[in-house]
Amino acid sequence: MANSATFELTLERIALIRRMVIAWNREGNGAPIVHPDAPYGSTDRDGDIFNVTGDDDGADEEHRALGDGLAAFLANAVLKPGRYAYHNTLAKLDSTDVGDVFRDETTGETPEHVTFDVTAEHIALVQSLQVVWDAARDIPAIDIAHPYGGATETPTLHHEMQPALQIFLRYADLGPGMFSQSGDAWIAE
């Protein structure tokens, strides 16, 4: 993530965040991670960014900026508890590097559509997720050592963070604006 003290979350960056494909990082106790091969839905990362921003030259810079963008979005967006559904892009992607909590280990099948009940507890944990930059995979990820900073979770809720985060990114409300970093938190200006 960038070392800047302020960050502009534009409509284009929000659109890219909404397209992020959330998988499960199998390292350690696991944590949600942006899919390294298809962060915005297809294996053409720069093309996906171009389709949203219209900028041919700035795709890599825009992609790196979304580490801070994701952190600002998680800390400030609002979602009501409820039942949500989404198309599971992971059903079409390779699962050798990262997983899917819905993948049947026996058959290797992953459902194409997911319906999931997001609770207030899920939302609180999503908003406390600690976003880091995974340099080896070149994507935003959740800190596997301390996924929630100082907050605690139950093992069941932790394992449910993949669908809860995917839903949060797709459905939570947040408009564009400037955000400033205070410690580990991003606050709307």
C-alpha positions in Angstrom: 0.0 0.0 0.0 1.1 3.5 -0.6 2.7 5.6 2.2 0.5 8.6 1.6 -1.5 10.4 4.3 -4.4 11.1 2.0 -6.2 9.2 -0.7 -8.8 10.1 -3.3 -11.4 7.4 -3.7 -12.9 8.2 -7.2 -15.9 6.7 -8.9 -13.6 4.6 -11.1 -11.7 3.2 -8.0 -15.0 2.3 -6.4 -16.1 0.6 -9.6 -12.8 -1.4 -9.6 -13.2 -2.3 -5.9 -16.7 -3.6 -6.6 -15.2 -5.9 -9.3 -12.6 -7.4 -7.1 -12.7 -11.2 -6.9 -12.2 -12.4 -3.3 -10.7 -15.8 -2.7 -9.3 -17.5 0.4 -5.6 -17.3 1.2 -4.6 -20.8 2.5 -1.5 -19.6 4.3 -1.5 -19.7 8.1 -5.0 -19.6 9.5 -6.2 -18.2 6.2 -7.8 -14.9 5.3 -9.6 -13.3 2.4 -7.4 -12.2 -0.5 -7.9 -10.6 -3.9 -7.5 -13.3 -6.5 -4.0 -12.8 -7.9 -4.7 -14.1 -11.4 -8.0 -12.2 -11.9 -8.2 -9.3 -9.4 -11.1 -7.5 -11.3 -12.9 -10.5 -12.8 -10.8 -11.7 -15.7 -7.2 -12.7 -16.3 -6.6 -9.4 -18.2 -5.9 -7.2 -15.2 -4.8 -4.2 -17.2 -7.7 -4.6 -19.7 -10.2 -4.7 -16.8 -8.7 -1.5 -15.4 -8.8 0.2 -18.8 -12.4 -0.8 -19.2 -13.2 1.2 -16.1 -10.7 4.1 -16.2 -10.1 4.5 -20.0 -6.4 4.9 -19.2 -4.0 2.7 -21.2 -0.8 3.8 -19.4 -1.7 4.0 -15.7 -3.1 0.5 -15.1 -0.2 -0.6 -12.8 -0.3 2.6 -10.8 -4.1 2.4 -10.4 -3.9 -1.3 -9.4 -1.3 -0.4 -6.6 -3.4 2.5 -5.4 -6.3 0.1 -4.8 -4.5 -1.3 -1.7 -5.2 2.0 0.0 -8.6 2.3 -1.8 -9.7 -1.1 -0.5 -8.7 -0.1 3.1 -10.5 3.2 2.9 -13.6 1.5 1.4 -13.7 -1.2 4.1 -13.4 1.3 6.9 -16.1 3.7 5.6 -18.6 1.9 3.5 -22.0 0.9 5.0 -23.9 -2.3 4.5 -27.1 -3.5 6.2 -27.3 -7.1 7.5 -29.3 -9.4 5.3 -29.4 -12.1 2.6 -27.3 -11.3 -0.5 -26.5 -13.2 -3.6 -23.6 -12.9 -6.1 -22.2 -14.6 -9.1 -19.1 -16.5 -8.0 -16.3 -15.7 -10.4 -14.1 -18.3 -8.6 -16.0 -21.1 -10.3 -14.2 -20.2 -13.5 -10.7 -19.5 -12.0 -7.7 -21.7 -11.2 -7.6 -22.6 -7.5 -4.0 -23.8 -7.2 -2.7 -20.6 -5.5 -5.7 -19.5 -3.6 -8.9 -21.3 -2.4 -12.7 -20.8 -2.2 -14.5 -21.7 1.0 -17.3 -23.1 -1.1 -15.2 -25.4 -3.1 -16.0 -29.1 -2.6 -12.6 -30.7 -1.9 -13.8 -34.1 -3.2 -15.1 -32.9 -6.6 -13.3 -29.6 -7.0 -16.6 -28.0 -7.8 -17.5 -24.4 -6.8 -21.0 -23.0 -7.1 -21.5 -20.4 -9.7 -24.0 -18.5 -7.6 -23.7 -17.9 -3.8 -26.5 -16.8 -1.5 -25.2 -15.8 2.0 -26.7 -14.2 5.1 -24.5 -11.3 6.3 -24.9 -10.5 9.9 -23.9 -7.4 11.9 -21.0 -9.4 13.3 -19.7 -10.1 9.8 -20.0 -6.5 8.9 -18.1 -5.4 12.0 -15.3 -7.8 11.2 -15.2 -6.8 7.5 -14.8 -3.2 8.6 -11.8 -4.1 10.9 -10.0 -6.2 8.2 -6.3 -5.1 8.0 -5.4 -4.6 4.3 -1.8 -5.3 3.3 0.0 -5.4 0.0 1.1 -8.9 -1.0 4.2 -8.0 -2.9 4.8 -11.6 -4.1 1.4 -11.8 -5.7 1.1 -8.1 -6.5 -2.4 -7.7 -4.9 -4.1 -6.3 -1.9 -4.7 -9.0 0.8 -5.7 -9.3 4.4 -3.0 -9.7 7.0 -3.0 -13.4 7.8 -1.2 -12.9 11.2 -3.7 -10.2 12.5 -6.6 -10.1 10.0 -8.8 -7.9 12.3 -6.2 -5.8 14.1 -7.1 -6.0 17.7 -10.6 -7.4 17.2 -11.4 -11.0 17.9 -13.5 -13.4 15.9 -14.8 -17.0 16.1 -13.4 -19.6 13.8 -16.8 -19.9 12.0 -17.0 -16.2 11.4 -13.4 -16.1 10.2 -14.0 -18.7 7.6 -17.1 -16.8 6.5 -15.1 -13.6 5.7 -14.6 -14.6 2.1 -18.3 -14.4 1.1 -19.0 -11.6 3.6 -16.2 -9.5 2.1 -17.3 -10.3 -1.5 -20.8 -9.2 -0.7 -19.5 -6.1 1.2 -17.5 -5.0 -1.9 -20.4 -5.5 -4.2 -23.3 -4.0 -2.2 -21.9 -1.6 0.5 -22.6 2.1 0.0 -19.9 4.7 -0.2 -19.5 7.7 -2.5 -16.3 9.2 -3.8 -14.2 11.5 -1.7 -10.9 12.2 0.1 -9.7 10.0 2.9 -6.9 10.6 5.4 -5.0 7.9 7.2 -4.8 8.1 11.0 -2.7 5.2 12.3 -4.1 2.1 10.6 -7.5 3.7 9.9 -8.8 5.6 6.9 -11.2 8.4 7.8 -13.4 10.4 5.4 -12.4 14.1 5.2 
